[in-house]
Amino acid sequence: MIYRPIVLDEEIKFSRKKFIVSKTDLKGKIIFTNKNFSEISGYTEAELVGENHNILRHPDMPKAVFFLVWKTLLAGNPISGVIKNLAKDGRYYWVIADLEAKKDTNGNIIALTAFRRAAPQDVIDKIEELYATMVSIEKKHGMEKSLAYVEAYLEDNNLNYNEFIKELTRPKGILGSLLDAFKRMLR
């Protein structure tokens, strides 16, 4: 059993070229991590395997986000999210997580895989206020009210959660313009 660290207000920065990979069973128990996961989180693979993935959950993360992620994954659909994780030493790190369900030959979900990369500062800046509001709502009124809040927020912006995350994490500036132009050429 791993004990939760004291939360520190210190961010771990890591290269966008480093991908953090993990695989869990359908209950969220970790069955695989890559070297980058251990290096950034501070936990060894031996410490992580068999533990529930929520040991990394930072208290600044709304439960409603994880509810949406799990609901989507267990329906067999991929989803992305912006996640603030808690490292073993109490520091934190932000990631963009791309999650998907792994299926057997009969189409049954057998595992969940997450690929994470460092979240750019502009993405963090945009998501922090939303998450802080959601966490505040959850503390006072519960997760259901937080879900209602985020659903109304998304509806006001004419987006579903996946579209919101894709728009939020889409490359900006010249790179974003080049990618948009390339996508238009492929149509």
Backbone as JSON, one array per atom type, in Angstrom:
{
  "sequence": "MIYRPIVLDEEIKFSRKKFIVSKTDLKGKIIFTNKNFSEISGYTEAELVGENHNILRHPDMPKAVFFLVWKTLLAGNPISGVIKNLAKDGRYYWVIADLEAKKDTNGNIIALTAFRRAAPQDVIDKIEELYATMVSIEKKHGMEKSLAYVEAYLEDNNLNYNEFIKELTRPKGILGSLLDAFKRMLR",
  "N": [[0.84, -1.18, 0.0], [0.61, 2.13, -0.92], [1.31, 5.24, 0.5], [-0.3, 8.44, 0.51], [1.37, 11.35, -0.58], [2.37, 14.48, 1.01], [0.99, 17.33, -0.34], [2.76, 19.45, -2.45], [3.46, 22.74, -3.63], [4.86, 22.69, -6.16], [6.0, 22.37, -9.39], [6.73, 19.69, -11.63], [8.61, 19.76, -14.42], [8.84, 18.43, -17.68], [10.24, 17.04, -20.68], [8.51, 17.51, -23.77], [8.94, 15.53, -25.5], [9.03, 13.22, -24.14], [7.13, 10.44, -23.47], [4.65, 9.24, -21.34], [3.57, 6.13, -20.37], [0.98, 3.9, -19.49], [-0.8, 0.99, -18.43], [-3.9, -0.31, -17.41], [-6.08, -2.54, -15.55], [-9.63, -3.24, -15.8], [-10.59, -2.15, -13.51], [-8.96, -0.14, -12.83], [-6.51, -0.81, -11.74], [-3.03, -0.74, -11.91], [-1.18, -2.34, -14.44], [0.98, -2.14, -16.05], [3.76, 0.01, -16.59], [5.79, 2.49, -18.21], [9.33, 3.37, -18.45], [9.59, 6.18, -18.41], [7.32, 6.91, -16.99], [7.89, 6.07, -14.37], [10.2, 7.6, -13.9], [9.24, 10.28, -13.98], [7.04, 10.34, -12.2], [8.19, 9.44, -9.88], [7.79, 7.04, -8.65], [8.69, 3.58, -8.51], [8.36, 0.97, -10.98], [7.69, -1.41, -9.72], [6.53, -0.46, -7.37], [4.22, 0.66, -8.39], [2.76, -1.24, -9.96], [-0.13, -3.11, -9.57], [-1.28, -1.3, -7.88], [-3.97, 1.09, -7.54], [-4.68, 3.36, -10.13], [-5.46, 5.83, -9.27], [-3.81, 6.71, -7.25], [-2.19, 8.65, -8.14], [-3.75, 10.84, -8.35], [-4.24, 14.21, -8.18], [-5.29, 16.55, -5.69], [-6.37, 18.84, -6.82], [-7.75, 18.05, -9.01], [-10.88, 17.65, -10.55], [-13.37, 15.29, -9.61], [-15.37, 14.78, -11.39], [-14.24, 14.94, -13.94], [-12.78, 12.56, -14.12], [-14.9, 10.8, -13.93], [-16.21, 11.3, -16.39], [-14.18, 10.46, -18.14], [-13.87, 7.69, -17.46], [-16.45, 6.73, -17.99], [-16.6, 7.09, -20.77], [-14.42, 5.5, -21.67], [-15.15, 2.91, -20.73], [-17.29, 2.5, -22.32], [-16.07, 1.81, -24.55], [-14.86, 3.72, -26.11], [-12.31, 5.99, -27.29], [-10.64, 8.64, -25.48], [-9.49, 11.91, -24.58], [-7.71, 13.92, -22.19], [-6.88, 16.62, -19.95], [-4.72, 16.46, -17.39], [-3.79, 16.83, -13.99], [-1.29, 15.47, -12.21], [-0.14, 13.84, -9.2], [3.0, 13.51, -7.87], [5.25, 11.13, -6.3], [6.81, 12.46, -4.41], [5.23, 14.59, -3.7], [5.19, 16.76, -5.38], [3.82, 18.13, -8.46], [2.64, 17.36, -11.82], [1.63, 18.26, -15.09], [-0.29, 16.75, -17.65], [-1.24, 15.88, -21.0], [-3.47, 13.5, -21.65], [-4.05, 10.69, -23.6], [-6.36, 8.3, -23.91], [-7.38, 4.9, -24.23], [-9.47, 2.05, -24.81], [-8.51, -1.31, -24.71], [-9.26, -4.12, -26.64], [-10.36, -7.56, -26.8], [-10.38, -10.29, -29.22], [-13.08, -10.75, -29.48], [-14.23, -8.33, -29.08], [-14.52, -7.51, -26.48], [-13.75, -5.4, -23.77], [-10.58, -5.42, -22.37], [-8.45, -4.17, -21.14], [-7.1, -0.93, -20.25], [-5.42, 1.7, -21.78], [-3.08, 4.33, -21.44], [-1.58, 7.12, -22.89], [0.62, 9.64, -22.28], [1.63, 13.06, -22.46], [3.68, 15.97, -21.88], [1.87, 18.79, -20.82], [1.36, 21.83, -22.51], [2.02, 25.21, -21.32], [0.03, 27.12, -22.01], [-2.24, 25.57, -22.31], [-2.55, 24.54, -19.73], [-3.0, 26.94, -18.35], [-5.53, 27.63, -19.35], [-7.17, 25.53, -18.5], [-7.0, 25.35, -15.73], [-8.62, 27.24, -14.31], [-11.24, 26.38, -14.89], [-11.16, 23.79, -13.74], [-10.66, 24.46, -11.04], [-13.05, 25.75, -10.36], [-14.83, 23.6, -10.71], [-13.87, 21.78, -8.74], [-14.4, 23.27, -6.44], [-17.21, 23.36, -6.56], [-17.72, 20.62, -6.29], [-16.83, 20.16, -3.67], [-18.71, 21.57, -2.19], [-21.24, 20.79, -3.18], [-21.18, 18.26, -4.35], [-20.26, 15.67, -6.77], [-22.14, 15.36, -8.86], [-23.26, 17.89, -9.29], [-21.03, 19.24, -10.15], [-20.56, 17.88, -12.55], [-22.88, 18.7, -13.91], [-22.3, 21.41, -14.1], [-19.96, 21.43, -15.77], [-21.03, 20.26, -18.06], [-22.93, 22.21, -18.8], [-21.18, 24.31, -19.27], [-19.76, 23.31, -21.48], [-21.88, 23.04, -23.28], [-22.6, 25.73, -23.61], [-20.45, 26.51, -25.12], [-20.85, 25.09, -27.38], [-19.73, 22.49, -27.64], [-18.7, 19.06, -27.15], [-17.15, 17.08, -24.53], [-14.84, 15.75, -25.58], [-14.39, 17.23, -27.96], [-13.87, 19.73, -26.85], [-11.45, 19.25, -25.43], [-9.79, 18.5, -27.59], [-9.77, 20.9, -29.06], [-8.65, 22.61, -27.16], [-6.09, 21.51, -26.83], [-5.01, 21.59, -29.33], [-2.36, 22.36, -31.54], [-1.04, 25.68, -31.58], [-0.46, 28.85, -33.29], [2.05, 29.04, -35.85], [2.58, 26.3, -36.31], [0.08, 25.16, -35.73], [-1.44, 26.38, -37.77], [-0.21, 25.29, -40.03], [-0.8, 22.55, -39.65], [-3.62, 22.65, -39.81], [-3.9, 23.49, -42.48], [-2.78, 21.3, -43.78], [-4.61, 19.27, -43.06], [-6.88, 20.24, -44.4], [-6.03, 19.88, -47.02], [-6.07, 17.13, -47.21], [-8.73, 16.5, -47.29]],
  "CA": [[0.0, 0.0, 0.0], [1.37, 3.37, -1.02], [0.69, 6.35, 1.22], [-0.38, 9.68, -0.25], [2.33, 12.35, -0.11], [1.91, 15.83, 1.32], [0.97, 18.07, -1.6], [3.65, 20.62, -2.53], [3.15, 23.63, -4.75], [6.06, 22.72, -7.01], [5.72, 21.62, -10.61], [7.77, 18.93, -12.32], [8.57, 20.01, -15.86], [9.57, 17.4, -18.42], [10.27, 17.25, -22.12], [7.35, 17.08, -24.55], [9.35, 14.35, -26.27], [8.9, 12.05, -23.27], [5.77, 9.94, -23.33], [4.38, 8.4, -20.17], [2.62, 5.09, -20.79], [0.55, 2.94, -18.48], [-1.94, 0.13, -18.76], [-4.61, -0.76, -16.21], [-7.21, -3.44, -15.76], [-10.89, -2.5, -15.88], [-10.89, -1.52, -12.21], [-7.99, 0.93, -12.62], [-5.26, -1.29, -11.16], [-1.93, -0.64, -12.86], [-0.55, -3.61, -14.81], [2.21, -1.84, -16.79], [4.21, 1.4, -16.73], [7.08, 2.58, -18.89], [10.41, 3.98, -17.69], [9.29, 7.6, -18.23], [6.31, 7.03, -15.93], [8.61, 5.98, -13.09], [11.13, 8.73, -13.78], [8.53, 11.53, -13.74], [6.19, 10.23, -11.01], [9.01, 9.14, -8.71], [7.51, 5.68, -8.19], [9.24, 2.51, -9.33], [7.32, 0.13, -11.57], [7.28, -2.37, -8.69], [5.62, 0.22, -6.45], [2.99, 1.02, -9.08], [1.99, -2.38, -10.46], [-1.05, -3.63, -8.57], [-1.93, -0.17, -7.2], [-4.97, 1.78, -8.34], [-4.09, 4.52, -10.8], [-5.83, 7.08, -8.6], [-2.78, 7.16, -6.31], [-1.57, 9.83, -8.75], [-4.76, 11.9, -8.47], [-3.96, 15.44, -7.44], [-6.54, 17.07, -5.13], [-6.91, 19.91, -7.67], [-8.49, 17.46, -10.13], [-12.29, 17.35, -10.27], [-13.79, 13.9, -9.77], [-16.24, 14.73, -12.57], [-13.41, 14.68, -15.13], [-12.51, 11.13, -14.16], [-16.18, 10.15, -14.23], [-16.4, 11.39, -17.85], [-13.16, 9.62, -18.79], [-14.19, 6.28, -17.25], [-17.7, 6.45, -18.71], [-16.27, 7.0, -22.19], [-13.55, 4.34, -21.89], [-15.87, 1.66, -20.53], [-18.19, 2.35, -23.46], [-15.22, 1.36, -25.65], [-14.44, 4.85, -26.94], [-11.12, 6.71, -26.84], [-10.88, 9.98, -24.93], [-8.31, 12.63, -24.13], [-7.96, 14.81, -21.07], [-5.76, 17.35, -19.37], [-4.7, 15.9, -16.04], [-2.74, 17.22, -13.05], [-0.94, 14.29, -11.42], [0.63, 14.02, -7.98], [4.17, 12.64, -7.83], [5.54, 10.47, -5.02], [7.39, 13.42, -3.46], [4.27, 15.66, -3.41], [5.14, 17.74, -6.47], [2.81, 17.81, -9.46], [2.97, 17.53, -13.23], [0.46, 18.32, -15.97], [-0.17, 15.96, -18.87], [-2.36, 15.62, -21.9], [-3.58, 12.04, -21.67], [-4.86, 10.05, -24.63], [-6.71, 7.02, -23.32], [-8.19, 4.02, -25.08], [-9.78, 0.7, -24.32], [-7.97, -2.42, -25.49], [-10.29, -5.15, -26.74], [-9.95, -8.88, -27.28], [-10.89, -10.6, -30.56], [-14.54, -10.74, -29.44], [-14.7, -6.97, -28.84], [-14.65, -7.23, -25.05], [-12.68, -4.57, -23.23], [-9.74, -6.22, -21.47], [-7.49, -3.29, -20.46], [-7.15, 0.47, -20.62], [-4.08, 2.2, -22.0], [-2.96, 5.79, -21.44], [-0.35, 7.73, -23.41], [0.61, 11.02, -21.79], [2.75, 13.94, -22.81], [3.66, 17.2, -21.1], [0.89, 19.78, -21.26], [1.93, 23.18, -22.66], [1.55, 26.17, -20.32], [-1.22, 27.78, -22.41], [-3.32, 24.6, -22.04], [-2.69, 24.53, -18.27], [-3.61, 28.21, -17.96], [-6.94, 27.62, -19.73], [-7.95, 24.49, -17.82], [-6.93, 25.49, -14.27], [-9.77, 27.96, -13.77], [-12.39, 25.48, -14.99], [-11.0, 22.74, -12.74], [-10.82, 25.04, -9.7], [-14.49, 25.94, -10.17], [-15.44, 22.28, -10.55], [-13.49, 21.23, -7.43], [-15.16, 24.04, -5.45], [-18.59, 22.88, -6.62], [-17.74, 19.26, -5.73], [-16.68, 20.23, -2.21], [-19.93, 22.11, -1.59], [-22.49, 20.22, -3.67], [-21.01, 16.91, -4.87], [-19.8, 15.47, -8.15], [-23.23, 15.51, -9.84], [-23.39, 19.33, -9.61], [-19.84, 19.57, -10.94], [-20.85, 17.36, -13.89], [-23.87, 19.59, -14.51], [-21.6, 22.65, -14.43], [-19.1, 21.27, -16.95], [-21.9, 20.02, -19.22], [-23.48, 23.52, -19.19], [-20.04, 25.05, -19.82], [-19.52, 22.77, -22.82], [-23.04, 23.39, -24.11], [-22.47, 27.16, -23.94], [-19.41, 26.62, -26.14], [-21.24, 24.2, -28.48], [-18.74, 21.42, -27.73], [-18.72, 17.98, -26.18], [-15.89, 17.06, -23.8], [-13.74, 15.41, -26.49], [-14.14, 18.38, -28.85], [-13.27, 20.76, -26.01], [-10.05, 18.89, -25.18], [-9.07, 18.58, -28.86], [-9.58, 22.32, -29.38], [-7.76, 23.16, -26.15], [-4.73, 20.98, -26.99], [-4.58, 21.74, -30.72], [-1.21, 23.28, -31.65], [-1.36, 27.06, -31.93], [0.55, 29.57, -34.05], [2.44, 28.57, -37.19], [2.4, 24.84, -36.36], [-1.37, 24.93, -35.82], [-1.87, 26.78, -39.11], [0.29, 24.28, -40.98], [-1.59, 21.33, -39.47], [-4.95, 22.92, -40.36], [-3.77, 23.5, -43.94], [-2.54, 19.9, -44.19], [-5.89, 18.56, -42.92], [-7.76, 20.68, -45.48], [-5.54, 19.26, -48.26], [-6.43, 15.71, -47.19], [-10.18, 16.34, -47.47]],
  "C": [[0.88, 1.24, 0.0], [0.6, 4.48, -0.3], [0.74, 7.61, 0.38], [0.63, 10.69, 0.3], [1.64, 13.65, 0.29], [2.05, 16.63, 0.03], [1.85, 19.31, -1.5], [3.25, 21.46, -3.74], [4.4, 23.81, -5.61], [5.83, 21.81, -8.2], [6.97, 20.89, -11.12], [7.59, 19.21, -13.81], [9.36, 18.89, -16.54], [9.38, 17.64, -19.91], [8.99, 16.75, -22.8], [7.68, 15.85, -25.39], [9.24, 13.07, -25.45], [7.43, 11.68, -23.16], [5.69, 9.03, -22.12], [3.31, 7.4, -20.59], [2.27, 4.22, -19.59], [-0.62, 2.15, -19.02], [-2.56, -0.31, -17.45], [-5.63, -1.82, -16.58], [-8.48, -2.6, -15.74], [-11.31, -1.86, -14.57], [-9.89, -0.41, -11.89], [-6.71, 0.5, -11.96], [-4.18, -1.31, -12.23], [-1.33, -2.01, -13.13], [0.74, -3.4, -15.61], [2.48, -0.34, -16.71], [5.52, 1.39, -17.52], [8.09, 3.33, -18.0], [10.13, 5.46, -17.42], [8.28, 7.83, -17.11], [7.0, 7.04, -14.57], [9.49, 7.2, -12.87], [10.4, 10.01, -13.38], [7.7, 11.46, -12.45], [6.99, 9.99, -9.73], [8.77, 7.75, -8.12], [8.23, 4.68, -9.08], [8.08, 1.71, -9.93], [6.8, -0.87, -10.53], [6.32, -1.74, -7.69], [4.25, 0.47, -7.08], [2.13, -0.17, -9.48], [1.16, -2.97, -9.31], [-1.77, -2.54, -7.8], [-2.98, 0.42, -8.13], [-4.35, 3.06, -8.89], [-4.42, 5.82, -10.08], [-4.85, 7.5, -7.51], [-2.08, 8.42, -6.83], [-2.53, 11.02, -8.8], [-4.42, 13.08, -7.56], [-5.28, 15.99, -6.9], [-7.14, 18.23, -5.93], [-7.71, 19.38, -8.86], [-9.93, 17.17, -9.74], [-12.59, 15.88, -10.51], [-14.64, 13.74, -11.03], [-15.46, 14.46, -13.85], [-13.14, 13.19, -15.24], [-13.78, 10.32, -14.43], [-16.42, 10.14, -15.74], [-15.43, 10.47, -18.59], [-13.54, 8.14, -18.66], [-15.45, 5.88, -18.02], [-17.42, 6.24, -20.2], [-15.44, 5.76, -22.49], [-14.31, 3.03, -21.77], [-16.97, 1.44, -21.56], [-17.4, 1.94, -24.71], [-14.69, 2.47, -26.54], [-13.17, 5.5, -26.4], [-11.5, 8.09, -26.32], [-9.54, 10.6, -24.55], [-8.69, 13.52, -22.96], [-6.7, 15.53, -20.66], [-5.8, 17.04, -17.88], [-3.52, 16.47, -15.24], [-2.5, 16.02, -12.15], [-0.08, 14.66, -10.23], [1.77, 13.01, -7.96], [4.39, 12.11, -6.41], [6.05, 11.46, -3.98], [6.47, 14.61, -3.15], [4.22, 16.76, -4.46], [4.08, 17.3, -7.48], [3.35, 17.97, -10.87], [1.69, 17.43, -14.05], [0.72, 17.5, -17.23], [-1.43, 16.1, -19.72], [-2.37, 14.11, -22.05], [-4.51, 11.61, -22.78], [-5.1, 8.63, -24.16], [-7.57, 6.21, -24.28], [-8.38, 2.67, -24.42], [-9.14, -0.31, -25.27], [-8.99, -3.54, -25.46], [-9.7, -6.47, -27.2], [-10.6, -9.12, -28.65], [-12.42, -10.62, -30.62], [-15.12, -9.35, -29.18], [-14.91, -6.62, -27.39], [-13.47, -6.39, -24.58], [-11.9, -5.38, -22.2], [-8.74, -5.38, -20.68], [-7.68, -1.87, -20.97], [-5.72, 0.98, -20.71], [-4.1, 3.73, -22.05], [-1.58, 6.18, -21.95], [-0.41, 9.19, -22.99], [1.85, 11.76, -22.26], [2.61, 15.22, -21.99], [2.64, 18.17, -21.69], [1.57, 21.14, -21.38], [1.29, 24.16, -21.67], [0.23, 26.83, -20.72], [-2.42, 26.87, -22.16], [-3.61, 24.58, -20.53], [-3.42, 25.79, -17.82], [-5.11, 28.21, -18.24], [-7.76, 26.64, -18.89], [-8.0, 24.69, -16.3], [-8.16, 26.18, -13.68], [-11.03, 27.09, -13.78], [-12.32, 24.41, -13.9], [-11.2, 23.28, -11.32], [-12.29, 25.26, -9.39], [-15.18, 24.61, -9.92], [-15.13, 21.67, -9.18], [-14.27, 21.96, -6.33], [-16.62, 23.58, -5.39], [-18.69, 21.49, -5.99], [-17.65, 19.28, -4.21], [-17.98, 20.67, -1.54], [-21.19, 21.31, -1.94], [-22.38, 18.81, -4.25], [-20.66, 16.86, -6.35], [-20.9, 15.71, -9.18], [-23.39, 16.96, -10.25], [-22.2, 19.8, -10.43], [-20.01, 19.09, -12.38], [-21.83, 18.27, -14.62], [-23.21, 20.9, -14.94], [-20.76, 22.5, -15.7], [-19.93, 21.0, -18.2], [-22.52, 21.33, -19.71], [-22.38, 24.38, -19.83], [-19.77, 24.61, -21.26], [-20.65, 23.13, -23.77], [-22.98, 24.85, -24.53], [-21.44, 27.4, -25.03], [-19.66, 25.71, -27.34], [-20.23, 23.09, -28.73], [-19.12, 20.28, -26.8], [-17.34, 17.94, -25.53], [-14.7, 16.76, -24.72], [-13.38, 16.57, -27.41], [-13.44, 19.5, -28.09], [-11.78, 20.49, -25.8], [-9.24, 18.98, -26.47], [-8.78, 20.03, -29.24], [-8.56, 22.94, -28.43], [-6.31, 22.75, -26.41], [-4.19, 21.07, -28.41], [-3.4, 22.71, -30.78], [-1.66, 24.65, -32.15], [-0.25, 27.65, -32.81], [0.81, 28.95, -35.41], [2.2, 27.07, -37.32], [0.92, 24.5, -36.5], [-1.9, 25.27, -37.2], [-1.43, 25.77, -40.16], [-0.5, 22.98, -40.87], [-3.0, 21.5, -40.03], [-4.92, 22.88, -41.88], [-3.59, 22.08, -44.47], [-3.84, 19.1, -44.13], [-6.85, 18.95, -44.04], [-7.34, 20.05, -46.81], [-5.97, 17.8, -48.35], [-7.91, 15.48, -47.44], [-10.56, 16.22, -48.91]]
}
